[in-house]
Amino acid sequence: MFKISIVENRSQRRLVLEGRLIRPWTTEVENAWKTAGEHLAGRKLIVDLTNVTYIGADGEFTLFQLMRDGAKFSCKDVLTKHVLKQLARRSRLSP
């Protein structure tokens, strides 16, 4: 099971992901990212991974693509932070 929610306030729009980040949900995340990025009116767009319980290979690729598109992430889990650090390193190394 996977859930995507959008939470907004004056300063930011949060794309809140919950559950297992695997195919076919990765396509839904990409679509939600594109939609959420529209009409920000100066607000920050943040991808909240706090309630993601698992990130598969497709999920890592999707997060990598979002990172390359300028996504900012929020998470608390040590493993998720580690995955994001690895993806950030990879992002800096690839042209």
C-alpha positions in Angstrom: 0.0 0.0 0.0 1.2 3.5 -0.8 -0.2 7.0 -0.1 0.7 10.4 -1.5 -0.7 13.5 0.2 0.0 17.2 -0.4 0.1 19.5 2.7 0.4 23.2 2.2 1.0 26.3 4.2 2.2 29.8 3.4 5.9 28.9 3.1 5.9 25.4 1.7 4.1 22.6 -0.1 4.9 19.1 1.2 4.6 16.0 -0.9 4.1 13.4 1.9 4.8 9.8 0.9 3.8 6.9 3.0 4.4 3.1 2.6 6.7 1.2 0.2 8.3 3.2 -2.5 8.3 0.6 -5.3 6.9 0.1 -8.8 4.2 1.0 -9.8 4.0 3.8 -7.2 7.2 5.4 -8.4 5.3 6.6 -11.5 2.7 8.1 -9.3 5.4 9.9 -7.3 6.9 11.4 -10.4 3.5 12.6 -11.6 2.7 14.0 -8.1 6.1 15.8 -8.1 5.4 17.5 -11.4 1.9 18.6 -10.4 3.0 19.8 -6.9 5.7 21.9 -8.5 3.2 24.0 -10.4 2.0 27.3 -9.0 4.3 27.4 -6.0 4.1 31.2 -5.7 7.5 31.4 -4.0 6.9 28.5 -1.6 9.4 25.7 -1.1 8.5 22.2 -2.4 9.6 19.4 0.0 9.3 15.6 -0.4 8.5 14.1 3.0 9.8 10.6 3.3 9.2 10.3 7.1 6.6 7.5 6.7 8.3 5.6 3.8 8.9 2.1 5.1 10.9 0.7 2.2 12.7 2.0 -0.8 13.2 -0.4 -3.7 15.6 0.0 -6.7 12.9 1.8 -8.7 12.2 4.1 -5.7 15.9 4.9 -5.4 16.0 5.8 -9.1 12.9 8.0 -8.7 14.4 9.8 -5.7 17.6 10.3 -7.7 15.6 11.9 -10.6 13.7 14.1 -8.2 17.0 15.1 -6.6 18.4 16.0 -10.0 15.3 18.1 -10.6 16.0 20.1 -7.4 13.9 18.2 -4.8 14.5 18.9 -1.1 13.7 16.0 1.2 12.6 15.6 4.8 13.0 12.3 6.7 13.9 11.0 10.2 14.9 7.3 9.6 18.6 6.6 9.6 18.4 4.2 6.6 16.4 6.7 4.5 19.0 9.4 5.3 21.7 7.0 4.3 20.0 6.3 1.0 19.6 10.1 0.3 23.3 10.7 1.1 24.3 8.0 -1.3 22.0 9.4 -4.0 23.4 12.9 -3.4 26.9 11.6 -3.9 25.9 9.9 -7.1 24.1 13.0 -8.3 27.3 15.2 -7.8 29.4 12.7 -9.7 27.2 12.3 -12.7 27.0 15.0 -15.4 
